[in-house]
């Protein structure tokens, strides 16, 4: 029996039919390719936070109606504690690499956010994990892994499908730094979710890296006002 239940439906499902495979491909490419492009070119005039929360709510509703979905994956505290040491160890490496990289390549930006706007920085540290991170992980990890596991049938291909969806979702920020950061971050988060099946863990991990990016001086590449001003 394939190991698909590890990251997709909680029970084994029948092989996907050709027509369904075509539909799933169209759906995946539309949701995670075409729609970000439309938003990027201002063809969709919806505030980004509203769009994200609506997408997360829709994905949660679809998952809740799917009998093959294990709702424990929306939280999964045991998976959180199993994966926490590895997540923290890799994050500490990321702290050193990102901080040293910004300090070396863009010293004027290093720690500029907490230094110049400490009040706003503190608000981002508190609100970003709650308002942005968990909704993103419902969409890009929990929903993508469950919905498209019949399309991407190996763990490796599923990880890459989630990684690319996450990266393409950030094309709206219109800069290469955002794409590089979210490609690397998307791979790390997808790998963690595939291994531990815990949205709580991957959201915690996502929040750690996101807050680090905002703190060390790369946050302007992922800042909403920068998008709206273009």
For each residue, the residues with C-beta under 8 A, 3 or more apart:
1: 12
2: 12 153
3: 6 155
4: 7 8 9 12 13 149 150 153
5: 8 9 10 11 12
6: 3 155 194 197
7: 4 145 149 155 158 193 194 197
8: 4 5 13 145 146 149 150 158
9: 4 5 12 13 66 68 69 146 149 150
10: 5 68 69 70
11: 5 68
12: 1 2 4 5 9
13: 4 8 9 68 150
14:
15:
16: 20 21 24 150 151
17: 20 21
18: 21 22
19: 22 23
20: 16 17 23 24 150
21: 16 17 18 24 25 151
22: 18 19 25 26
23: 19 20 26 27
24: 16 20 21 27 28 147 148 150 151
25: 21 22 28 29 151
26: 22 23 29 30
27: 23 24 30 31
28: 24 25 31 32 33 148 151 161 165
29: 25 26 32 33 34
30: 26 27 33 34 35
31: 27 28 34 35 165
32: 28 29 35 36 144 164 165 168 169
33: 28 29 30 36 37 168
34: 29 30 31 37 38
35: 30 31 32 38 39 44
36: 32 33 39 40 168 169 170 171 172
37: 33 34 40 41 171
38: 34 35 41 43 44
39: 35 36 42 43 44 46 48 51 172
40: 36 37 171 172 174
41: 37 38
42: 39 45
43: 38 39
44: 35 38 39 51
45: 42
46: 39 50 51
47: 50 51
48: 39 51 52 172 224 227
49: 52 53 131 132 224
50: 46 47 53 54
51: 39 44 46 47 48 54 55
52: 48 49 55 56 132 135 136 139
53: 49 50 56 57 131 135
54: 50 51 57 58
55: 51 52 58 59 135 139
56: 52 53 59 60 134 135 136 138 139
57: 53 54 60 61
58: 54 55 61 62
59: 55 56 62 63 138 139 142 143
60: 56 57 63 64 74 138
61: 57 58 64 65
62: 58 59 65 66 143 147
63: 59 60 66 69 71 74 142 143 146
64: 60 61 69 71
65: 61 62
66: 9 62 63 69 146
67:
68: 9 10 11 13 146
69: 9 10 63 64 66 73 146
70: 10 73
71: 63 64 74
72: 75 76
73: 69 70 76 142 146 197 198 199
74: 60 63 71 138 142 199
75: 72 198 199 200
76: 72 73 79 80 196 197 198 199 200 201
77: 80 81 198 200
78: 81 82 198
79: 76 82 83 196 197 198 200 201
80: 76 77 83 84 196 198 200 201 204
81: 77 78 84
82: 78 79 196
83: 79 80 86 87 192 195 196 198 201
84: 80 81 87 88 201 204
85: 88 89
86: 83 89 90 192
87: 83 84 90 91 192 201 204 205 208
88: 84 85 91 92
89: 85 86 92 93
90: 86 87 93 94 188
91: 87 88 94 95 205 208 209 212
92: 88 89 95 96
93: 89 90 96 97
94: 90 91 97 98 209 212
95: 91 92 98 99 212
96: 92 93 99 100
97: 93 94 100 101
98: 94 95 101 102 212 213 216 218
99: 95 96 102 103 110 216
100: 96 97 103 104
101: 97 98 104 105
102: 98 99 105 106 107 109 110 216 217 218
103: 99 100 107 110
104: 100 101 107
105: 101 102
106: 102 109 110 217
107: 102 103 104 110
108: 112
109: 102 106 112 217 218 220
110: 99 102 103 106 107 216 217
111: 114 115 215 216 217
112: 108 109 115 116 217
113: 116 117 120 121 124 214 215 217 219
114: 111 117 118 121 215
115: 111 112 118
116: 112 113
117: 113 114 120 121
118: 114 115 121 122
119: 122 123
120: 113 117 123 124
121: 113 114 117 118 124 125 214 215
122: 118 119 125 126
123: 119 120 126 127
124: 113 120 121 127 128 211 214 219
125: 121 122 128 129 211 214 215
126: 122 123 129 130
127: 123 124 130 131 132
128: 124 125 131 132 133 207 210 211 214
129: 125 126 132 133 134 203 204 206 207 210 211
130: 126 127 133 134
131: 49 53 127 128 135
132: 49 52 127 128 129 135 136 210
133: 128 129 130 136 137 203 206 207 210
134: 56 129 130 137 138 199 203
135: 52 53 55 56 131 132 138 139
136: 52 56 132 133 139 140 166 169 206
137: 133 134 140 141 142 189 193 199 202 203 206
138: 56 59 60 74 134 135 141 142 143 199
139: 52 55 56 59 135 136 142 143 144 169
140: 136 137 143 144 162 165 166 169 186 189 190
141: 137 138 144 145 162 189 190 193 199 202
142: 59 63 73 74 137 138 139 145 146 193 199
143: 59 62 63 138 139 140 146 147
144: 32 139 140 141 147 148 161 162 165
145: 7 8 141 142 148 149 158 162 190 193 194
146: 8 9 63 66 68 69 73 142 143 149
147: 24 62 143 144
148: 24 28 144 145 151 152 158 161
149: 4 7 8 9 145 146 152 153 158
150: 4 8 9 13 16 20 24 153
151: 16 21 24 25 28 148 161
152: 148 149 157 158 160 161
153: 2 4 149 150 157 158
154: 157 158
155: 3 6 7 158 159 194
156: 159 160
157: 152 153 154 160 161
158: 7 8 145 148 149 152 153 154 155 161 162 190 194
159: 155 156 162 163 187 190 191 194
160: 152 156 157 163 164 187 190
161: 28 144 148 151 152 157 158 164 165
162: 140 141 144 145 158 159 165 166 186 189 190 193
163: 159 160 166 167 183 186 187 190
164: 32 160 161 167 168 183 186
165: 28 31 32 140 144 161 162 168 169 186
166: 136 140 162 163 169 170 182 183 185 186 189 190
167: 163 164 170 171 179 182 183 186
168: 32 33 36 164 165 171
169: 32 36 136 139 140 165 166 172 182
170: 36 166 167 173 178 179 182 222
171: 36 37 40 167 168 174 178 179
172: 36 39 40 48 169 227
173: 170 178 221 222 223 226 227
174: 40 171 178 227 230
175: 178 179 221
176: 179 180
177: 180 181 218 221
178: 170 171 173 174 175 181 182 221 222
179: 167 170 171 175 176 182 183
180: 176 177 183 184
181: 177 178 184 185 213 218 221 222
182: 166 167 169 170 178 179 185 186 222
183: 163 164 166 167 179 180 186 187
184: 180 181 187 188
185: 166 181 182 188 189 206 209 210
186: 140 162 163 164 165 166 167 182 183 189 190
187: 159 160 163 183 184 190 191
188: 90 184 185 191 192 205 209
189: 137 140 141 162 166 185 186 192 193 202 205 206
190: 140 141 145 158 159 160 162 163 166 186 187 193 194
191: 159 187 188 194 195
192: 83 86 87 188 189 195 196 201 202 205
193: 7 137 141 142 145 162 189 190 196 197 198 199 201 202
194: 6 7 145 155 158 159 190 191 197
195: 83 191 192
196: 76 79 80 82 83 192 193 201 202
197: 6 7 73 76 79 193 194
198: 73 75 76 77 78 79 80 83 193 201 202
199: 73 74 75 76 134 137 138 141 142 193 202 203
200: 75 76 77 79 80 203 204
201: 76 79 80 83 84 87 192 193 196 198 204 205
202: 137 141 189 192 193 196 198 199 205 206
203: 129 133 134 137 199 200 206 207
204: 80 84 87 129 200 201 207 208
205: 87 91 188 189 192 201 202 208 209
206: 129 133 136 137 185 189 202 203 209 210
207: 128 129 133 203 204 210 211
208: 87 91 204 205 211 212
209: 91 94 185 188 205 206 212 213
210: 128 129 132 133 185 206 207 213 214 222
211: 124 125 128 129 207 208 214 215
212: 91 94 95 98 208 209 215 216
213: 98 181 209 210 216 218 219 222
214: 113 121 124 125 128 210 211 218 219 222
215: 111 113 114 121 125 211 212 219
216: 98 99 102 110 111 212 213
217: 102 106 109 110 111 112 113
218: 98 102 109 177 181 213 214 221 222
219: 113 124 213 214 215 222 223
220: 109 223 226
221: 173 175 177 178 181 218 226
222: 170 173 178 181 182 210 213 214 218 219
223: 173 219 220 226 227
224: 48 49 227 228
225: 228 229
226: 173 220 221 223 229 230
227: 48 172 173 174 223 224 230
228: 224 225
229: 225 226
230: 174 226 227
